[in-house]
Amino acid sequence: MLRQHAATTFRFPTPEFRDLIDSAAQIRGMTSAAFILAAAKKEAEKIIGEPPLENAGRWELSAEESRRVAEALLNPRPISPRMKSLTRHRKKFTRSAQ
C-alpha cells in the first residue's frame, strides 16, 4: 500500500520523552521528525525482514573472500565431464519443450 506524502500527527507522551528524542536527533545531526522517521523505517525493515533499501544488492566480503572471488572469475575451473553431460541432457529436454 503506497501513499504519497501521507501526513501523520504525533504527540509525545511526556516532555521527558520529547527531550530524549530531541537529544538523540541532535546527536545524529537530524531534526526530530527525520530521526523518528529513520528509526521507524529501520524498525519496520527489521520486523518485515527486508534488507535496507540502501544495501539492496550489496555484499560485504572479507579481503580473503574478495581474493577468492576474483581468482575464481579470472581462472575458472575447467568444465567437468559430468557437467558437460548434464548440459547436453538439459538441452535435449529444453528443445522438446519448445
C-alpha positions, 0 to 999 in steps of 0.5 A, spaced: 500 500 500 503 506 497 501 513 499 504 519 497 506 524 502 501 521 507 501 526 513 501 523 520 500 527 527 504 525 533 504 527 540 509 525 545 507 522 551 511 526 556 516 532 555 521 527 558 520 523 552 520 529 547 527 531 550 530 524 549 528 524 542 530 531 541 537 529 544 538 523 540 536 527 533 541 532 535 546 527 536 545 524 529 545 531 526 537 530 524 531 534 526 526 530 530 521 528 525 527 525 520 530 521 526 523 518 528 522 517 521 529 513 520 528 509 526 521 507 524 523 505 517 529 501 520 524 498 525 519 496 520 525 493 515 527 489 521 520 486 523 518 485 515 525 482 514 527 486 508 534 488 507 535 496 507 533 499 501 540 502 501 544 495 501 539 492 496 544 488 492 550 489 496 555 484 499 560 485 504 566 480 503 572 479 507 579 481 503 580 473 503 573 472 500 574 478 495 581 474 493 577 468 492 572 471 488 576 474 483 581 468 482 575 464 481 572 469 475 579 470 472 581 462 472 575 458 472 575 451 473 575 447 467 568 444 465 567 437 468 565 431 464 559 430 468 557 437 467 558 437 460 553 431 460 548 434 464 548 440 459 547 436 453 541 432 457 538 439 459 538 441 452 535 435 449 529 436 454 529 444 453 528 443 445 522 438 446 519 443 450 519 448 445 
